[in-house]
C-alpha cells in the first residue's frame, strides 16, 4: 500500500483505483505534460535572466550611483561617463554667465558640443585644483574636446575674449555702466552721454528718457573702437524687438518692463506668474486693505541704491524715495532692472488668483506661500519664523540675532544669503500707519 493509500485509510475513505489512460487519450495527456514542463522551463529562464540583470544594475548603482546623482542627477548609472578624446576640432564661442556653477557650465558646454557629457566635465572639474578660478565671460573653445582639455582652456586667459560684455537678467543700468567701463574701457562721461541720448540709442518715448530696464540681457561685442552709443543702441533695440515679438503694444512697453523687473527681483522663476498676479491685484485694490500700495522691498531698496536685503524703518518711512511703494501707490517711476524673457512672459500671462500677499518661507528652496487676507498672511509667516528658528545663520546673519528689523514687521534683518529673496513680501500696512 502506498503512503497515499494509508492517508485515505486513516480518514476512513476507501481509495479509488486510478483509471488507466490508453491510446489517443494517453498521447494527449503526455503532450499536455510536456507542454507544461516546457512552460516551467521558460519561466525559470526568465527568472534567472531577471535576477542577473538586477544583480548587475544593483552592483553598478552601488558603485557609481551617488557619483552620477551628484553630478547630473539623471545621467545613466550603468555606463561609464562618455568623454571625447584630444584637443578637439572647429572653434566655438561659449558664454559663461555670472553666477554659473559647475553643473551650469557643464550643460552650456554640452549644448555647444564642446564636451560629451555633463558628468565627464564635472569629474574633470573635480580633478583640477584650479577649477575654482574659472571666471564668467566669453571663451573660444573647440568642439569634441576632452573634458580635461576644456577645463584647461577655461583657465587659460588666452581663451577668454576681453571684448565681450554680458548683461545678466535683472542687471541695473548702474551695473551695465560698470561693465561698459571695465570691458570697453569707456569713461563715465561717454557712458552717461550714450544713456542720455535717447534719439541716438532709439529709446522709446514711453521710457521717459531713462534707459533703466531697456538694456536687454545678453552678450555684446565690445571690440576696440566700437562706439558705446552703438552698443547701448543694440541693447535697446533688442528689448524693443523682444516686446514686439511678444505682442506688447508700444503704449504698454514701460508698464510691462516695470512689472517684470519687480517680479524678477521679488522671487524665483517658480513663482513669477503668481507674483505678477499679486502686483495686478494690488494695483486694482485701491479701496481695499492694501490701498493700491505694492509694498515691495525690492523697489524701496532700488531707490536707495541697494540690490538686496530688507529695508530699515527709516527707509520705509522715507517719502522722498519715489520708489518707496510702501508710501507711494501704484508702480514706481521706472523699471528696477532689465528683465529676462521668462519674467516678461509671466507678466503678460499671470496665474489666476485673488492673492494680495506672499511670503518666502524657505530660503534654501525659495518656497513661497500666497494669501488673500492679512490673516492668512500672518499664518504663512509663522512658517518662516519656524524656518528662521531652525536656520538662524541664514535669517539673521553671522550674529544669529533673533531681533527683527525695525519697521519690517516680523521679518528678520537681511543677510547675504537672503539677498535674492525678501523674507516678508507685500505686508499690508494697517490703517493709520
C-alpha positions as CSV (number, residue, x, y, z in Angstrom):
1,X,0.0,0.0,0.0
2,X,1.3,3.4,-0.8
3,X,1.6,6.3,1.6
4,X,-1.4,7.9,-0.2
5,X,-3.5,4.8,0.4
6,X,-2.5,5.0,4.1
7,X,-3.6,8.5,4.3
8,X,-7.0,7.8,2.8
9,X,-7.5,4.7,5.0
10,X,-6.8,6.7,8.2
11,X,-9.6,9.1,7.1
12,X,-12.0,6.2,6.6
13,X,-12.0,6.7,2.8
14,X,-11.5,3.8,0.5
15,X,-9.1,4.8,-2.2
16,X,-10.2,4.5,-5.7
17,X,-8.3,2.6,-8.3
18,X,-7.0,5.1,-10.8
19,X,-8.4,4.9,-14.2
20,X,-6.0,3.8,-16.9
21,X,-5.5,6.1,-19.8
22,X,-4.8,4.4,-23.1
23,X,-4.5,5.2,-26.8
24,X,-5.0,8.8,-28.0
25,X,-6.0,10.0,-24.6
26,X,-2.6,8.8,-23.2
27,X,-0.8,10.6,-26.0
28,X,-2.8,13.8,-25.3
29,X,-2.0,13.7,-21.6
30,X,1.6,13.2,-22.3
31,X,1.6,16.2,-24.7
32,X,0.0,18.3,-22.1
33,X,2.6,17.3,-19.5
34,X,5.4,18.0,-22.0
35,X,4.0,21.5,-22.7
36,X,3.6,22.2,-19.0
37,X,7.2,21.2,-18.4
38,X,8.3,23.5,-21.3
39,X,6.4,26.4,-19.8
40,X,8.0,25.8,-16.4
41,X,11.5,25.8,-18.1
42,X,10.7,29.1,-19.9
43,X,9.5,30.7,-16.6
44,X,12.7,29.6,-14.9
45,X,14.9,31.0,-17.6
46,X,13.1,34.4,-17.4
47,X,13.5,34.5,-13.6
48,X,17.2,33.7,-14.0
49,X,17.7,36.4,-16.6
50,X,15.8,39.0,-14.5
51,X,17.8,38.1,-11.4
52,X,21.1,38.5,-13.3
53,X,20.0,41.9,-14.6
54,X,19.1,43.1,-11.2
55,X,22.4,41.9,-9.7
56,X,24.3,43.8,-12.4
57,X,22.2,47.0,-12.0
58,X,22.5,46.9,-8.2
59,X,26.2,46.4,-8.4
60,X,26.6,49.4,-10.8
61,X,24.3,51.6,-8.7
62,X,26.1,50.7,-5.6
63,X,29.4,51.7,-7.1
64,X,28.5,54.7,-9.2
65,X,25.0,55.8,-8.3
66,X,25.9,58.6,-5.9
67,X,28.6,60.0,-8.2
68,X,26.1,60.1,-11.1
69,X,23.4,61.7,-9.0
70,X,25.9,64.2,-7.6
71,X,26.9,65.4,-11.0
72,X,23.9,65.2,-13.2
73,X,21.0,63.6,-11.4
74,X,19.7,61.8,-14.4
75,X,22.7,60.6,-16.3
76,X,22.9,56.8,-16.9
77,X,24.1,54.7,-14.0
78,X,25.0,51.7,-16.0
79,X,27.6,53.1,-18.3
80,X,31.0,54.8,-17.7
81,X,31.0,58.5,-18.4
82,X,31.4,59.2,-22.0
83,X,34.2,61.6,-22.9
84,X,35.7,62.9,-26.1
85,X,39.5,62.5,-26.7
86,X,42.1,65.0,-27.6
87,X,42.2,68.8,-28.2
88,X,39.0,68.9,-30.3
89,X,38.2,70.5,-33.6
90,X,36.5,73.6,-35.1
91,X,36.5,76.7,-32.8
92,X,33.3,77.6,-31.0
93,X,32.4,80.6,-28.8
94,X,30.7,79.9,-25.4
95,X,29.4,82.4,-22.8
96,X,29.7,81.6,-19.1
97,X,27.3,83.9,-17.4
98,X,27.7,85.5,-14.0
99,X,26.6,83.1,-11.2
100,X,27.1,80.0,-13.2
101,X,28.1,76.9,-11.1
102,X,29.7,73.7,-12.3
103,X,26.6,72.0,-13.5
104,X,25.5,75.1,-15.4
105,X,28.9,75.3,-17.2
106,X,28.7,71.6,-17.9
107,X,25.3,71.9,-19.6
108,X,26.5,75.0,-21.6
109,X,29.5,73.1,-22.9
110,X,27.4,70.0,-23.8
111,X,24.8,72.2,-25.6
112,X,27.7,73.7,-27.6
113,X,29.1,70.2,-28.3
114,X,32.4,71.1,-26.6
115,X,32.3,68.1,-24.2
116,X,30.4,64.9,-24.4
117,X,28.5,64.7,-21.1
118,X,28.0,66.9,-18.1
119,X,29.4,64.1,-15.9
120,X,32.7,63.9,-17.8
121,X,33.1,67.7,-17.4
122,X,32.2,67.7,-13.7
123,X,34.7,64.9,-13.0
124,X,37.4,66.9,-14.8
125,X,36.5,69.9,-12.6
126,X,37.0,67.7,-9.5
127,X,40.3,66.6,-10.8
128,X,41.6,70.2,-11.4
129,X,42.6,72.0,-8.3
130,X,42.5,75.4,-10.1
131,X,38.9,74.9,-11.4
132,X,37.6,77.4,-8.8
133,X,39.3,80.1,-10.7
134,X,37.1,79.8,-13.8
135,X,35.5,83.2,-14.4
136,X,32.3,84.3,-16.3
137,X,32.9,85.6,-19.7
138,X,33.2,84.6,-23.4
139,X,35.6,81.8,-24.3
140,X,36.9,80.4,-27.6
141,X,36.9,76.6,-27.2
142,X,36.7,73.7,-29.6
143,X,34.1,71.1,-30.5
144,X,34.6,67.5,-29.3
145,X,37.2,68.3,-26.7
146,X,38.1,66.0,-23.8
147,X,36.6,67.4,-20.6
148,X,40.1,67.9,-19.1
149,X,41.2,70.0,-22.1
150,X,38.0,72.0,-21.8
151,X,38.7,72.8,-18.2
152,X,42.3,73.8,-19.1
153,X,41.1,76.2,-21.8
154,X,38.6,77.8,-19.4
155,X,41.5,78.5,-17.1
156,X,43.7,79.9,-19.9
157,X,43.5,83.7,-20.2
158,X,44.3,83.4,-23.9
159,X,40.9,81.6,-24.4
160,X,38.9,84.4,-22.9
161,X,37.6,87.3,-25.0
162,X,38.1,90.5,-23.2
163,X,35.9,92.4,-25.6
164,X,32.7,90.7,-24.8
165,X,30.2,92.3,-22.4
166,X,27.5,90.2,-20.8
167,X,24.3,91.8,-19.4
168,X,22.7,89.4,-16.9
169,X,18.9,89.3,-16.3
170,X,17.9,91.8,-13.6
171,X,21.0,94.0,-14.1
172,X,20.6,97.6,-13.4
173,X,21.8,100.5,-15.6
174,X,24.5,101.2,-12.9
175,X,25.8,97.6,-13.2
176,X,25.7,97.8,-17.0
177,X,27.6,101.1,-16.8
178,X,30.3,99.4,-14.7
179,X,30.6,96.6,-17.2
180,X,30.9,99.0,-20.1
181,X,33.7,100.9,-18.3
182,X,35.6,97.7,-17.3
183,X,35.2,95.8,-20.6
184,X,35.0,98.5,-23.2
185,X,37.3,101.0,-21.3
186,X,34.8,103.8,-21.8
187,X,34.7,106.7,-19.4
188,X,31.8,107.8,-17.1
189,X,31.1,110.7,-19.4
190,X,31.0,108.6,-22.5
191,X,28.5,106.1,-21.0
192,X,26.4,108.8,-19.5
193,X,26.2,110.6,-22.8
194,X,25.1,107.4,-24.6
195,X,22.5,106.7,-21.9
196,X,21.0,110.2,-22.2
197,X,20.9,110.4,-26.0
198,X,17.5,108.8,-26.4
199,X,17.3,109.6,-30.1
200,X,20.7,108.0,-30.9
201,X,20.0,104.9,-29.0
202,X,16.4,104.6,-30.2
203,X,14.9,104.8,-26.7
204,X,11.0,104.8,-27.0
205,X,9.2,107.8,-25.7
206,X,7.3,105.8,-23.1
207,X,10.7,105.3,-21.3
208,X,10.7,108.9,-20.3
209,X,14.3,109.4,-21.2
210,X,15.6,106.7,-18.7
211,X,17.4,103.6,-20.0
212,X,16.7,101.6,-16.8
213,X,15.1,98.3,-17.8
214,X,15.8,98.8,-21.5
215,X,19.3,97.4,-21.6
216,X,18.5,93.9,-22.8
217,X,20.1,90.9,-21.1
218,X,22.5,89.2,-23.5
219,X,26.1,89.2,-24.8
220,X,27.5,92.1,-26.8
221,X,30.8,92.5,-28.7
222,X,32.8,95.5,-27.4
223,X,35.7,95.4,-29.9
224,X,38.3,98.2,-29.7
225,X,36.9,101.3,-31.5
226,X,33.3,100.3,-31.1
227,X,31.0,103.2,-30.2
228,X,29.4,103.0,-26.7
229,X,26.4,104.6,-28.3
230,X,26.1,101.8,-30.8
231,X,26.4,99.2,-28.1
232,X,23.7,100.8,-26.0
233,X,21.5,101.2,-29.0
234,X,21.9,97.5,-29.7
235,X,20.7,96.7,-26.2
236,X,17.6,99.0,-26.5
237,X,16.8,97.6,-30.0
238,X,16.9,94.1,-28.6
239,X,14.5,95.0,-25.8
240,X,12.1,96.6,-28.3
241,X,12.3,93.5,-30.6
242,X,11.5,91.2,-27.7
243,X,8.5,93.2,-26.7
244,X,7.2,93.3,-30.2
245,X,7.7,89.6,-30.6
246,X,5.6,89.0,-27.5
247,X,2.8,91.1,-28.9
248,X,3.2,94.0,-26.4
249,X,1.7,97.3,-27.6
250,X,4.0,100.4,-27.6
251,X,1.8,102.1,-25.0
252,X,2.4,99.2,-22.6
253,X,6.2,98.8,-23.1
254,X,7.2,100.7,-19.9
255,X,4.4,99.2,-17.7
256,X,5.4,95.6,-18.7
257,X,9.1,96.3,-18.1
258,X,8.4,97.8,-14.6
259,X,6.2,94.9,-13.5
260,X,8.6,92.3,-14.9
261,X,11.6,93.9,-13.2
262,X,9.9,93.8,-9.8
263,X,8.7,90.2,-10.2
264,X,12.2,89.1,-11.2
265,X,13.7,90.8,-8.1
266,X,11.0,89.5,-5.7
267,X,11.0,85.8,-6.4
268,X,12.2,82.8,-8.3
269,X,11.0,81.6,-11.7
270,X,8.8,79.0,-10.0
271,X,6.6,81.8,-8.8
272,X,6.9,84.5,-11.4
273,X,3.2,84.2,-12.6
274,X,1.8,84.2,-9.1
275,X,3.8,87.3,-8.0
276,X,2.7,89.0,-11.3
277,X,-0.9,88.3,-10.2
278,X,-0.3,89.8,-6.7
279,X,1.0,93.0,-8.4
280,X,-2.0,93.3,-10.6
281,X,-4.4,92.6,-7.8
282,X,-2.7,95.3,-5.6
283,X,-2.8,97.9,-8.3
284,X,-6.6,97.3,-8.6
285,X,-7.1,97.2,-4.8
286,X,-7.2,101.0,-4.3
287,X,-10.2,100.9,-1.9
288,X,-9.3,97.6,-0.2
289,X,-6.9,96.6,2.5
290,X,-3.7,97.4,0.5
291,X,-5.0,100.7,-0.8
292,X,-3.1,100.2,-4.1
293,X,0.3,100.0,-2.4
294,X,2.6,97.4,-3.8
295,X,4.8,97.4,-0.7
296,X,7.7,95.7,-2.4
297,X,11.0,95.6,-0.6
298,X,12.9,95.5,-3.9
299,X,11.6,98.8,-5.1
300,X,12.4,100.6,-1.8
301,X,16.0,99.2,-1.9
302,X,16.5,100.1,-5.5
303,X,15.6,103.7,-4.6
304,X,18.4,103.8,-2.1
305,X,20.9,102.0,-4.3
306,X,20.7,98.5,-2.7
307,X,20.1,95.3,-4.6
308,X,19.0,93.0,-1.8
309,X,18.1,92.6,1.8
310,X,15.2,94.2,3.8
311,X,14.5,97.9,4.2
312,X,15.1,99.5,7.5
313,X,12.5,101.5,9.4
314,X,14.0,104.8,8.2
315,X,14.0,103.6,4.6
316,X,10.3,102.5,4.8
317,X,9.4,105.9,6.2
318,X,11.3,107.9,3.6
319,X,8.6,109.6,1.4
320,X,11.3,111.3,-0.6
321,X,12.2,108.0,-2.2
322,X,9.9,107.8,-5.3
323,X,10.5,104.0,-5.4
324,X,9.1,103.6,-1.9
325,X,6.0,101.5,-2.7
326,X,5.1,101.4,1.0
327,X,4.2,105.0,0.8
328,X,3.6,105.8,-2.9
329,X,0.7,103.9,-4.5
330,X,0.9,102.4,-8.0
331,X,4.0,101.4,-10.0
332,X,7.4,103.1,-9.4
333,X,8.7,105.6,-12.0
334,X,10.9,103.2,-13.9
335,X,11.9,99.5,-14.0
336,X,14.4,98.5,-11.3
337,X,16.5,96.3,-13.7
338,X,16.5,94.7,-17.1
339,X,14.1,91.7,-17.0
340,X,14.5,88.5,-19.0
341,X,12.1,87.0,-21.4
342,X,10.7,84.4,-19.0
343,X,9.5,87.0,-16.5
344,X,8.1,89.3,-19.2
345,X,6.0,86.3,-20.4
346,X,4.8,85.8,-16.8
347,X,3.7,89.4,-16.5
348,X,1.8,89.0,-19.8
349,X,0.1,85.8,-18.5
350,X,-0.2,85.9,-14.7
351,X,-1.5,83.0,-12.8
352,X,-5.2,83.1,-11.9
353,X,-5.9,84.0,-8.3
354,X,-7.0,86.7,-5.9
355,X,-3.9,86.9,-3.7
356,X,-2.8,90.2,-2.2
357,X,0.2,88.9,-0.1
358,X,3.1,86.5,-0.4
359,X,6.0,85.4,1.8
360,X,9.0,83.3,1.1
361,X,9.2,80.7,3.9
362,X,12.3,78.7,3.0
363,X,15.4,80.5,1.8
364,X,17.0,77.2,0.7
365,X,14.3,76.2,-1.7
366,X,12.6,79.6,-2.4
367,X,9.3,78.1,-1.3
368,X,6.7,80.9,-1.3
369,X,3.2,81.0,0.0
370,X,0.4,83.2,-1.2
371,X,-2.6,84.6,0.7
372,X,-5.8,86.5,0.1
373,X,-6.2,88.1,3.5
374,X,-3.8,89.5,6.0
375,X,-4.9,86.8,8.5
376,X,-3.8,84.1,6.1
377,X,-0.5,86.0,5.5
378,X,0.2,86.1,9.2
379,X,-0.3,82.3,9.4
380,X,2.0,81.8,6.5
381,X,4.6,84.0,8.1
382,X,4.7,81.6,11.1
383,X,6.3,79.0,8.8
384,X,9.1,81.5,8.0
385,X,9.5,82.1,11.7
386,X,9.9,78.4,12.3
387,X,12.4,78.2,9.4
388,X,14.5,81.0,11.0
389,X,14.4,79.4,14.4
390,X,16.0,76.3,12.7
391,X,18.4,78.3,10.4
392,X,19.3,81.5,12.4
393,X,22.5,81.9,10.4
394,X,20.6,82.3,7.2
395,X,17.9,84.6,8.5
396,X,19.8,86.8,11.0
397,X,23.4,86.8,9.8
398,X,26.6,85.8,11.5
399,X,25.5,87.3,14.8
400,X,22.5,85.0,14.9
401,X,20.4,87.7,16.5
402,X,16.8,87.0,16.8
403,X,15.7,90.6,16.8
404,X,13.5,91.6,13.8
405,X,14.5,94.5,11.7
406,X,12.5,97.5,13.0
407,X,9.8,98.7,10.7
408,X,9.8,95.5,8.7
409,X,7.2,93.7,10.8
410,X,8.2,90.2,11.9
411,X,10.8,89.9,9.2
412,X,14.4,89.2,10.3
413,X,17.2,91.5,9.3
414,X,18.8,90.9,5.9
415,X,21.8,88.7,5.3
416,X,23.9,87.9,2.3
417,X,22.2,84.5,2.0
418,X,18.8,86.2,1.8
419,X,19.7,89.0,-0.5
420,X,17.9,87.4,-3.5
421,X,14.7,86.7,-1.6
422,X,13.0,89.2,0.5
423,X,11.6,87.4,3.5
424,X,8.3,89.2,4.1
425,X,6.9,90.4,0.8
426,X,3.8,92.6,0.4
427,X,2.9,93.0,4.1
428,X,-0.2,95.2,4.4
429,X,0.1,98.4,6.3
430,X,-2.6,98.8,8.9
431,X,-4.9,101.8,8.9
432,X,-3.2,104.8,10.4
433,X,0.3,103.7,9.6
